[in-house]
Amino acid sequence: MSKQIAYAGNKGDNVRSDCHITLELRDRGGRQIEVDSKVNTLYGQAIRSLVEDMLGFFELPHVWIRLEDTGALSLVIAARVEAAISQLIDTETQYLLPMIEENQYGAAKEQFRFSRLYLPGNMPKMMLNAGIHHPNGVILDLEDSVAPDKKHEARFLVRNALRGINFYGAERMVRINQLPRGIEDLPYILGHNVHTILVPKCEGAGQIRELEEAIDRYRKQTSREAMFYLMPIIESALGVEKAFEIASASANIVALAIGLEDYTADIGARRTNQAKESFFARSRLVNACKAAGIQAIDSVFSDVADQQGLRDTVKESKSLGFEGMGCIHPRQIRIIHQSFAPDADEIEQAKKIVNAYYEAQEKGLGVVSLGSKMIDPPVVRRAQKNIDLALYLGLIPENWREAFDEDHH
């Protein structure tokens, strides 16, 4: 056998919670495992046992492997070792660690998506504690945040993160690569309780059909039921023009998101905090989403240090009809949630409308009125949504109607 060497993972002064693998296939000498780790005394034997088990699983009798560890969890080590092995042998077999009990929960088509925290798919240190900040969703990203030569190994890390990292109830999202390359990502995310697949740079319903056909092929080949939702990301002038076509392309689509960095570049404009250059695109996307009965999600706010700018942007986003936005740092989450929440006046008005609706129902009336004004069904639905939001955020008690009746009678 000729000399074959593969590398996977990260190392360097600023790297933590990760490891770097150097793996060489040999034709003799058995399995030689070297571990360089600051926690070698405590965990060295456990690391060696994991690596030994993986080499046996992939039937590699003669291997030299060096593992340089900066505090990686077992799921990270396993991902890095498997990524290196996959470069040297042709196999469709995957080494799967157990799915932890905390990750066996689902998502709903209609749920609050105020915040979606982007996590680069090849940086474990950013994934490990993401859930404790309580974003509505986490996005394990395989696309723009991952260097081209790292995309393959990122798939193993994202898969293991879906199985082994506790995201504390956040919606579990993965942004795949731009189609058609994104289809190659599917075997690493489907079957591991991914809730929502983000489809970047979407420019037509044909791409959604192509993706769903690939998912159906995967289901037939593996006999796995893979429940999922889709969130296409609109990032070009053509995508904006086809927003409604995309929004209504599948019953599995829960929202459209807009990516303003690529969109403004596509139209030849500079992105600003005032966002005049994207007003048309954002309004059109919102309208398409509302017409299709799905959510509209705004772009990220990229200046992490400018909290007032973020607050202003979220208020503007909410006024346009967006129901959430992306974020690139945990410190943005609280401001996003506060700013999308209904204010005191909105809650009070929603209480009046929803209470009037309940009273009409209790009296068997087909028409809802507030004072001398008739209340149309869309107004009731919007008021009920604000009540649901206020309940979800703990701004009003579950029995708010009892207190409301006492105050208003």
KEVO-946248 format. One record per residue (C-alpha): residue number from 1; x, y, z. Coordinates in nm, 3 decimals. Layout:
<atoms>
+-----+---------+---------+---------+
|   n |    east |   north |      up |
+-----+---------+---------+---------+
| NUM |       X |       Y |       Z |
...
+-----+---------+---------+---------+
</atoms>
This chain:
<atoms>
+-----+---------+---------+---------+
|   n |    east |   north |      up |
+-----+---------+---------+---------+
|   1 |   0.000 |   0.000 |   0.000 |
|   2 |   0.135 |   0.343 |  -0.090 |
|   3 |   0.165 |   0.607 |   0.177 |
|   4 |  -0.166 |   0.780 |   0.243 |
|   5 |  -0.210 |   1.069 |   0.485 |
|   6 |  -0.516 |   1.278 |   0.575 |
|   7 |  -0.574 |   1.574 |   0.805 |
|   8 |  -0.886 |   1.703 |   0.978 |
|   9 |  -0.976 |   1.954 |   1.248 |
|  10 |  -0.818 |   2.275 |   1.372 |
|  11 |  -0.515 |   2.370 |   1.578 |
|  12 |  -0.346 |   2.696 |   1.675 |
|  13 |  -0.322 |   2.949 |   1.956 |
|  14 |  -0.687 |   3.060 |   1.936 |
|  15 |  -0.839 |   2.714 |   1.891 |
|  16 |  -1.020 |   2.550 |   2.180 |
|  17 |  -1.271 |   2.268 |   2.228 |
|  18 |  -1.133 |   2.111 |   1.911 |
|  19 |  -0.861 |   1.876 |   1.794 |
|  20 |  -0.640 |   1.818 |   1.492 |
|  21 |  -0.598 |   1.475 |   1.338 |
|  22 |  -0.309 |   1.345 |   1.130 |
|  23 |  -0.388 |   0.996 |   1.002 |
|  24 |  -0.170 |   0.766 |   0.792 |
|  25 |  -0.278 |   0.431 |   0.650 |
|  26 |   0.002 |   0.172 |   0.650 |
|  27 |   0.043 |  -0.183 |   0.529 |
|  28 |   0.194 |  -0.315 |   0.853 |
|  29 |   0.263 |  -0.226 |   1.214 |
|  30 |  -0.087 |  -0.243 |   1.366 |
|  31 |  -0.259 |   0.057 |   1.518 |
|  32 |  -0.041 |   0.330 |   1.663 |
|  33 |  -0.226 |   0.608 |   1.844 |
|  34 |  -0.051 |   0.920 |   1.973 |
|  35 |  -0.243 |   1.168 |   2.188 |
|  36 |  -0.109 |   1.515 |   2.267 |
|  37 |  -0.348 |   1.668 |   2.519 |
|  38 |  -0.333 |   1.884 |   2.832 |
|  39 |  -0.594 |   1.652 |   2.982 |
|  40 |  -0.409 |   1.336 |   2.882 |
|  41 |  -0.378 |   1.220 |   3.244 |
|  42 |  -0.754 |   1.236 |   3.300 |
|  43 |  -0.893 |   1.152 |   2.958 |
|  44 |  -0.609 |   1.010 |   2.752 |
|  45 |  -0.723 |   0.651 |   2.789 |
|  46 |  -1.084 |   0.738 |   2.702 |
|  47 |  -0.963 |   0.921 |   2.390 |
|  48 |  -0.751 |   0.624 |   2.284 |
|  49 |  -1.040 |   0.384 |   2.342 |
|  50 |  -1.270 |   0.596 |   2.123 |
|  51 |  -1.013 |   0.614 |   1.843 |
|  52 |  -0.941 |   0.241 |   1.871 |
|  53 |  -1.312 |   0.164 |   1.847 |
|  54 |  -1.349 |   0.380 |   1.537 |
|  55 |  -1.050 |   0.223 |   1.363 |
|  56 |  -1.203 |  -0.117 |   1.432 |
|  57 |  -1.543 |  -0.001 |   1.311 |
|  58 |  -1.393 |   0.106 |   0.977 |
|  59 |  -1.178 |  -0.209 |   0.963 |
|  60 |  -0.841 |  -0.033 |   0.952 |
|  61 |  -0.582 |  -0.273 |   1.099 |
|  62 |  -0.265 |  -0.075 |   1.025 |
|  63 |  -0.284 |   0.296 |   1.108 |
|  64 |  -0.071 |   0.569 |   1.260 |
|  65 |  -0.277 |   0.853 |   1.403 |
|  66 |  -0.177 |   1.163 |   1.594 |
|  67 |  -0.442 |   1.358 |   1.785 |
|  68 |  -0.361 |   1.710 |   1.905 |
|  69 |  -0.633 |   1.802 |   2.154 |
|  70 |  -0.741 |   2.143 |   2.284 |
|  71 |  -1.025 |   2.022 |   2.505 |
|  72 |  -1.247 |   1.853 |   2.248 |
|  73 |  -1.552 |   1.656 |   2.354 |
|  74 |  -1.589 |   1.297 |   2.235 |
|  75 |  -1.839 |   1.400 |   1.966 |
|  76 |  -1.583 |   1.645 |   1.822 |
|  77 |  -1.298 |   1.392 |   1.832 |
|  78 |  -1.519 |   1.132 |   1.662 |
|  79 |  -1.616 |   1.380 |   1.390 |
|  80 |  -1.253 |   1.473 |   1.322 |
|  81 |  -1.131 |   1.112 |   1.313 |
|  82 |  -1.414 |   1.007 |   1.081 |
|  83 |  -1.351 |   1.306 |   0.853 |
|  84 |  -0.988 |   1.200 |   0.817 |
|  85 |  -1.079 |   0.836 |   0.755 |
|  86 |  -1.335 |   0.935 |   0.492 |
|  87 |  -1.062 |   1.103 |   0.289 |
|  88 |  -0.869 |   0.776 |   0.256 |
|  89 |  -1.130 |   0.500 |   0.221 |
|  90 |  -1.449 |   0.477 |   0.018 |
|  91 |  -1.737 |   0.406 |   0.254 |
|  92 |  -2.095 |   0.517 |   0.307 |
|  93 |  -2.097 |   0.379 |   0.662 |
|  94 |  -2.122 |   0.641 |   0.936 |
|  95 |  -1.994 |   0.609 |   1.291 |
|  96 |  -2.286 |   0.740 |   1.497 |
|  97 |  -2.265 |   0.832 |   1.862 |
|  98 |  -2.591 |   0.803 |   2.060 |
|  99 |  -2.858 |   1.072 |   2.022 |
| 100 |  -2.887 |   1.230 |   2.365 |
| 101 |  -3.232 |   1.234 |   2.520 |
| 102 |  -3.236 |   1.615 |   2.543 |
| 103 |  -3.230 |   1.638 |   2.162 |
| 104 |  -3.531 |   1.423 |   2.092 |
| 105 |  -3.788 |   1.698 |   2.057 |
| 106 |  -3.972 |   1.837 |   1.758 |
| 107 |  -4.062 |   2.173 |   1.607 |
| 108 |  -4.385 |   2.321 |   1.476 |
| 109 |  -4.457 |   2.492 |   1.147 |
| 110 |  -4.596 |   2.792 |   1.328 |
| 111 |  -4.375 |   2.881 |   1.623 |
| 112 |  -4.189 |   3.192 |   1.729 |
| 113 |  -3.873 |   3.252 |   1.528 |
| 114 |  -3.760 |   3.590 |   1.661 |
| 115 |  -3.395 |   3.489 |   1.676 |
| 116 |  -3.183 |   3.242 |   1.481 |
| 117 |  -2.823 |   3.220 |   1.600 |
| 118 |  -2.569 |   3.136 |   1.328 |
| 119 |  -2.301 |   2.887 |   1.435 |
| 120 |  -2.013 |   2.815 |   1.191 |
| 121 |  -2.029 |   2.444 |   1.113 |
| 122 |  -1.659 |   2.381 |   1.160 |
| 123 |  -1.609 |   2.563 |   1.494 |
| 124 |  -1.719 |   2.346 |   1.788 |
| 125 |  -1.637 |   2.609 |   2.051 |
| 126 |  -1.924 |   2.824 |   1.923 |
| 127 |  -2.172 |   2.537 |   1.926 |
| 128 |  -2.119 |   2.388 |   2.270 |
| 129 |  -2.292 |   2.654 |   2.483 |
| 130 |  -2.514 |   2.817 |   2.221 |
| 131 |  -2.834 |   2.680 |   2.373 |
| 132 |  -2.787 |   2.845 |   2.711 |
| 133 |  -2.848 |   3.185 |   2.551 |
| 134 |  -3.198 |   3.065 |   2.452 |
| 135 |  -3.224 |   3.169 |   2.088 |
| 136 |  -3.545 |   3.053 |   1.925 |
| 137 |  -3.333 |   2.864 |   1.675 |
| 138 |  -2.971 |   2.765 |   1.617 |
| 139 |  -2.830 |   2.746 |   1.265 |
| 140 |  -2.546 |   2.500 |   1.216 |
| 141 |  -2.396 |   2.652 |   0.904 |
| 142 |  -2.232 |   2.452 |   0.626 |
| 143 |  -2.229 |   2.736 |   0.374 |
| 144 |  -2.064 |   3.079 |   0.387 |
| 145 |  -1.901 |   3.049 |   0.730 |
| 146 |  -1.708 |   2.735 |   0.633 |
| 147 |  -1.399 |   2.753 |   0.414 |
| 148 |  -1.427 |   2.551 |   0.090 |
| 149 |  -1.156 |   2.305 |   0.192 |
| 150 |  -1.327 |   2.245 |   0.529 |
| 151 |  -1.681 |   2.181 |   0.410 |
| 152 |  -1.653 |   1.802 |   0.399 |
| 153 |  -1.522 |   1.766 |   0.753 |
| 154 |  -1.778 |   2.021 |   0.880 |
| 155 |  -2.055 |   1.780 |   0.780 |
| 156 |  -1.937 |   1.524 |   1.035 |
| 157 |  -1.917 |   1.786 |   1.308 |
| 158 |  -2.265 |   1.923 |   1.232 |
| 159 |  -2.408 |   1.569 |   1.229 |
| 160 |  -2.249 |   1.490 |   1.566 |
| 161 |  -2.365 |   1.824 |   1.707 |
| 162 |  -2.724 |   1.741 |   1.607 |
| 163 |  -2.691 |   1.415 |   1.798 |
| 164 |  -2.487 |   1.515 |   2.099 |
| 165 |  -2.510 |   1.888 |   2.186 |
| 166 |  -2.797 |   2.007 |   2.404 |
| 167 |  -2.952 |   2.314 |   2.239 |
| 168 |  -3.208 |   2.357 |   2.520 |
| 169 |  -3.518 |   2.338 |   2.305 |
| 170 |  -3.406 |   2.571 |   2.026 |
| 171 |  -3.526 |   2.491 |   1.676 |
| 172 |  -3.247 |   2.286 |   1.520 |
| 173 |  -3.160 |   2.433 |   1.180 |
| 174 |  -2.888 |   2.357 |   0.927 |
| 175 |  -2.795 |   2.588 |   0.640 |
| 176 |  -2.681 |   2.360 |   0.360 |
| 177 |  -2.460 |   2.469 |   0.074 |
| 178 |  -2.600 |   2.633 |  -0.236 |
| 179 |  -2.768 |   2.383 |  -0.464 |
| 180 |  -2.674 |   2.152 |  -0.622 |
| 181 |  -2.382 |   2.105 |  -0.379 |
| 182 |  -2.620 |   2.121 |  -0.084 |
| 183 |  -2.768 |   1.785 |  -0.184 |
| 184 |  -2.437 |   1.627 |  -0.080 |
| 185 |  -2.499 |   1.760 |   0.273 |
| 186 |  -2.828 |   1.573 |   0.318 |
| 187 |  -2.696 |   1.231 |   0.432 |
| 188 |  -2.518 |   1.405 |   0.720 |
| 189 |  -2.819 |   1.592 |   0.854 |
| 190 |  -3.134 |   1.395 |   0.771 |
| 191 |  -3.217 |   1.124 |   1.023 |
| 192 |  -3.053 |   1.322 |   1.305 |
| 193 |  -3.358 |   1.527 |   1.404 |
| 194 |  -3.283 |   1.837 |   1.204 |
| 195 |  -3.598 |   2.050 |   1.222 |
| 196 |  -3.545 |   2.304 |   0.947 |
| 197 |  -3.318 |   2.314 |   0.643 |
| 198 |  -3.212 |   2.660 |   0.526 |
| 199 |  -3.176 |   2.682 |   0.148 |
| 200 |  -2.930 |   2.959 |   0.058 |
| 201 |  -2.939 |   3.178 |  -0.253 |
| 202 |  -3.275 |   3.042 |  -0.361 |
| 203 |  -3.397 |   3.182 |  -0.692 |
| 204 |  -3.694 |   2.969 |  -0.792 |
| 205 |  -3.942 |   2.695 |  -0.705 |
| 206 |  -3.739 |   2.450 |  -0.915 |
| 207 |  -3.464 |   2.448 |  -0.653 |
| 208 |  -3.714 |   2.357 |  -0.383 |
| 209 |  -3.849 |   2.072 |  -0.595 |
| 210 |  -3.494 |   1.952 |  -0.665 |
| 211 |  -3.417 |   1.947 |  -0.293 |
| 212 |  -3.737 |   1.767 |  -0.198 |
| 213 |  -3.679 |   1.505 |  -0.467 |
| 214 |  -3.333 |   1.442 |  -0.325 |
| 215 |  -3.480 |   1.409 |   0.024 |
| 216 |  -3.737 |   1.158 |  -0.106 |
| 217 |  -3.456 |   0.954 |  -0.266 |
| 218 |  -3.273 |   0.954 |   0.065 |
| 219 |  -3.583 |   0.831 |   0.246 |
| 220 |  -3.631 |   0.544 |   0.001 |
| 221 |  -3.265 |   0.441 |   0.013 |
| 222 |  -3.242 |   0.446 |   0.392 |
| 223 |  -3.601 |   0.364 |   0.493 |
| 224 |  -3.573 |   0.658 |   0.733 |
| 225 |  -3.858 |   0.892 |   0.797 |
| 226 |  -3.709 |   1.240 |   0.801 |
| 227 |  -3.955 |   1.508 |   0.907 |
| 228 |  -3.831 |   1.856 |   0.822 |
| 229 |  -3.923 |   2.210 |   0.731 |
| 230 |  -3.763 |   2.439 |   0.474 |
| 231 |  -3.660 |   2.803 |   0.499 |
| 232 |  -3.534 |   2.939 |   0.164 |
| 233 |  -3.305 |   3.241 |   0.187 |
| 234 |  -3.355 |   3.513 |  -0.073 |
| 235 |  -3.022 |   3.677 |  -0.159 |
| 236 |  -3.053 |   3.817 |  -0.512 |
| 237 |  -3.266 |   4.041 |  -0.730 |
| 238 |  -3.402 |   3.735 |  -0.910 |
| 239 |  -3.489 |   3.571 |  -0.580 |
| 240 |  -3.683 |   3.880 |  -0.474 |
| 241 |  -3.874 |   3.883 |  -0.803 |
| 242 |  -3.970 |   3.517 |  -0.750 |
| 243 |  -4.042 |   3.544 |  -0.377 |
| 244 |  -4.406 |   3.434 |  -0.392 |
| 245 |  -4.325 |   3.148 |  -0.629 |
| 246 |  -4.066 |   3.024 |  -0.380 |
| 247 |  -4.283 |   3.088 |  -0.073 |
| 248 |  -4.564 |   2.875 |  -0.214 |
| 249 |  -4.344 |   2.602 |  -0.368 |
| 250 |  -4.395 |   2.347 |  -0.088 |
| 251 |  -4.613 |   2.280 |   0.214 |
| 252 |  -4.289 |   2.222 |   0.408 |
| 253 |  -4.180 |   2.586 |   0.378 |
| 254 |  -4.226 |   2.768 |   0.708 |
| 255 |  -4.064 |   3.101 |   0.624 |
| 256 |  -3.854 |   3.298 |   0.380 |
| 257 |  -3.546 |   3.476 |   0.507 |
| 258 |  -3.364 |   3.755 |   0.329 |
| 259 |  -2.986 |   3.784 |   0.312 |
| 260 |  -2.901 |   4.149 |   0.261 |
| 261 |  -2.523 |   4.126 |   0.224 |
| 262 |  -2.552 |   3.928 |  -0.098 |
| 263 |  -2.868 |   4.106 |  -0.211 |
| 264 |  -2.718 |   4.455 |  -0.190 |
| 265 |  -2.405 |   4.333 |  -0.367 |
| 266 |  -2.624 |   4.185 |  -0.641 |
| 267 |  -2.804 |   4.515 |  -0.706 |
| 268 |  -2.481 |   4.715 |  -0.682 |
| 269 |  -2.568 |   4.904 |  -0.363 |
| 270 |  -2.390 |   4.949 |  -0.032 |
| 271 |  -2.570 |   4.814 |   0.272 |
| 272 |  -2.648 |   5.082 |   0.531 |
| 273 |  -2.815 |   5.091 |   0.872 |
| 274 |  -3.091 |   5.311 |   0.726 |
| 275 |  -3.165 |   5.023 |   0.484 |
| 276 |  -3.327 |   5.240 |   0.216 |
| 277 |  -3.144 |   5.032 |  -0.044 |
| 278 |  -3.330 |   4.717 |   0.067 |
| 279 |  -3.672 |   4.860 |   0.153 |
| 280 |  -3.831 |   4.737 |  -0.169 |
| 281 |  -3.686 |   4.387 |  -0.140 |
| 282 |  -3.780 |   4.346 |   0.225 |
| 283 |  -4.135 |   4.475 |   0.167 |
| 284 |  -4.181 |   4.248 |  -0.132 |
| 285 |  -4.057 |   3.947 |   0.063 |
| 286 |  -4.293 |   4.022 |   0.352 |
| 287 |  -4.586 |   4.056 |   0.114 |
| 288 |  -4.501 |   3.727 |  -0.058 |
| 289 |  -4.479 |   3.549 |   0.275 |
| 290 |  -4.810 |   3.685 |   0.403 |
| 291 |  -4.977 |   3.591 |   0.075 |
| 292 |  -4.841 |   3.237 |   0.109 |
| 293 |  -4.931 |   3.212 |   0.479 |
| 294 |  -4.575 |   3.173 |   0.610 |
| 295 |  -4.336 |   3.381 |   0.821 |
| 296 |  -4.100 |   3.650 |   0.696 |
| 297 |  -3.754 |   3.656 |   0.855 |
| 298 |  -3.519 |   3.953 |   0.825 |
| 299 |  -3.144 |   3.954 |   0.767 |
| 300 |  -2.871 |   3.966 |   1.031 |
| 301 |  -2.747 |   4.293 |   1.182 |
| 302 |  -2.373 |   4.265 |   1.139 |
| 303 |  -2.241 |   4.530 |   1.382 |
| 304 |  -2.232 |   4.333 |   1.706 |
| 305 |  -2.114 |   4.634 |   1.911 |
| 306 |  -2.398 |   4.866 |   1.802 |
| 307 |  -2.681 |   4.763 |   2.030 |
| 308 |  -2.889 |   5.076 |   1.972 |
| 309 |  -2.854 |   5.027 |   1.598 |
| 310 |  -2.976 |   4.670 |   1.641 |
| 311 |  -3.272 |   4.786 |   1.850 |
| 312 |  -3.370 |   5.043 |   1.586 |
| 313 |  -3.332 |   4.788 |   1.309 |
| 314 |  -3.555 |   4.535 |   1.485 |
| 315 |  -3.825 |   4.796 |   1.543 |
| 316 |  -3.815 |   4.885 |   1.174 |
| 317 |  -3.817 |   4.517 |   1.082 |
| 318 |  -4.122 |   4.455 |   1.298 |
| 319 |  -4.301 |   4.756 |   1.146 |
| 320 |  -4.253 |   4.608 |   0.798 |
| 321 |  -4.412 |   4.279 |   0.903 |
| 322 |  -4.109 |   4.062 |   0.972 |
| 323 |  -4.143 |   3.808 |   1.252 |
| 324 |  -3.777 |   3.746 |   1.332 |
| 325 |  -3.420 |   3.797 |   1.218 |
| 326 |  -3.085 |   3.626 |   1.218 |
| 327 |  -2.813 |   3.702 |   1.470 |
| 328 |  -2.442 |   3.640 |   1.469 |
| 329 |  -2.365 |   3.683 |   1.841 |
| 330 |  -2.549 |   3.571 |   2.156 |
| 331 |  -2.552 |   3.928 |   2.294 |
| 332 |  -2.799 |   4.021 |   2.017 |
| 333 |  -3.062 |   3.770 |   2.127 |
| 334 |  -3.208 |   3.959 |   2.424 |
| 335 |  -3.248 |   4.283 |   2.230 |
| 336 |  -3.410 |   4.102 |   1.938 |
| 337 |  -3.660 |   3.929 |   2.166 |
| 338 |  -3.743 |   4.248 |   2.354 |
| 339 |  -3.786 |   4.449 |   2.037 |
| 340 |  -4.010 |   4.198 |   1.859 |
| 341 |  -4.228 |   4.167 |   2.169 |
| 342 |  -4.553 |   4.363 |   2.170 |
| 343 |  -4.536 |   4.684 |   2.374 |
| 344 |  -4.778 |   4.778 |   2.652 |
| 345 |  -5.019 |   4.963 |   2.419 |
| 346 |  -5.023 |   4.674 |   2.171 |
| 347 |  -5.095 |   4.426 |   2.449 |
| 348 |  -5.377 |   4.637 |   2.592 |
| 349 |  -5.540 |   4.676 |   2.252 |
| 350 |  -5.498 |   4.304 |   2.180 |
| 351 |  -5.666 |   4.222 |   2.513 |
| 352 |  -5.967 |   4.436 |   2.422 |
| 353 |  -6.005 |   4.277 |   2.079 |
| 354 |  -5.952 |   3.916 |   2.189 |
| 355 |  -6.180 |   3.961 |   2.490 |
| 356 |  -6.449 |   4.103 |   2.262 |
| 357 |  -6.405 |   3.801 |   2.034 |
| 358 |  -6.447 |   3.558 |   2.326 |
| 359 |  -6.754 |   3.744 |   2.451 |
| 360 |  -6.910 |   3.728 |   2.103 |
| 361 |  -6.839 |   3.354 |   2.091 |
| 362 |  -6.987 |   3.299 |   2.436 |
| 363 |  -7.302 |   3.490 |   2.335 |
| 364 |  -7.332 |   3.302 |   2.006 |
| 365 |  -7.280 |   3.617 |   1.801 |
| 366 |  -7.134 |   3.589 |   1.453 |
| 367 |  -6.998 |   3.940 |   1.456 |
| 368 |  -6.725 |   4.081 |   1.679 |
| 369 |  -6.752 |   4.444 |   1.782 |
| 370 |  -6.555 |   4.673 |   2.008 |
| 371 |  -6.774 |   4.961 |   2.115 |
| 372 |  -6.939 |   5.078 |   1.794 |
| 373 |  -6.664 |   4.940 |   1.570 |
| 374 |  -6.683 |   4.607 |   1.388 |
| 375 |  -6.370 |   4.391 |   1.419 |
| 376 |  -6.272 |   4.196 |   1.108 |
| 377 |  -6.121 |   3.842 |   1.135 |
| 378 |  -5.767 |   3.950 |   1.027 |
| 379 |  -5.763 |   4.206 |   1.310 |
| 380 |  -5.870 |   3.937 |   1.559 |
| 381 |  -5.598 |   3.703 |   1.433 |
| 382 |  -5.334 |   3.970 |   1.472 |
| 383 |  -5.456 |   4.054 |   1.822 |
| 384 |  -5.454 |   3.686 |   1.918 |
| 385 |  -5.098 |   3.658 |   1.790 |
| 386 |  -4.994 |   3.947 |   2.015 |
| 387 |  -5.164 |   3.778 |   2.310 |
| 388 |  -4.983 |   3.453 |   2.231 |
| 389 |  -4.655 |   3.645 |   2.211 |
| 390 |  -4.719 |   3.817 |   2.541 |
| 391 |  -4.799 |   3.483 |   2.705 |
| 392 |  -4.489 |   3.319 |   2.554 |
| 393 |  -4.266 |   3.599 |   2.682 |
| 394 |  -4.427 |   3.606 |   3.026 |
| 395 |  -4.560 |   3.959 |   2.982 |
| 396 |  -4.915 |   3.864 |   3.087 |
| 397 |  -5.047 |   3.577 |   3.302 |
| 398 |  -5.235 |   3.278 |   3.160 |
| 399 |  -5.554 |   3.398 |   3.331 |
| 400 |  -5.530 |   3.751 |   3.189 |
| 401 |  -5.900 |   3.756 |   3.099 |
| 402 |  -6.005 |   3.730 |   3.462 |
| 403 |  -5.805 |   4.039 |   3.556 |
| 404 |  -5.919 |   4.214 |   3.238 |
| 405 |  -6.287 |   4.156 |   3.322 |
| 406 |  -6.236 |   4.290 |   3.674 |
| 407 |  -6.067 |   4.606 |   3.546 |
| 408 |  -6.320 |   4.678 |   3.272 |
| 409 |  -6.650 |   4.601 |   3.445 |
+-----+---------+---------+---------+
</atoms>
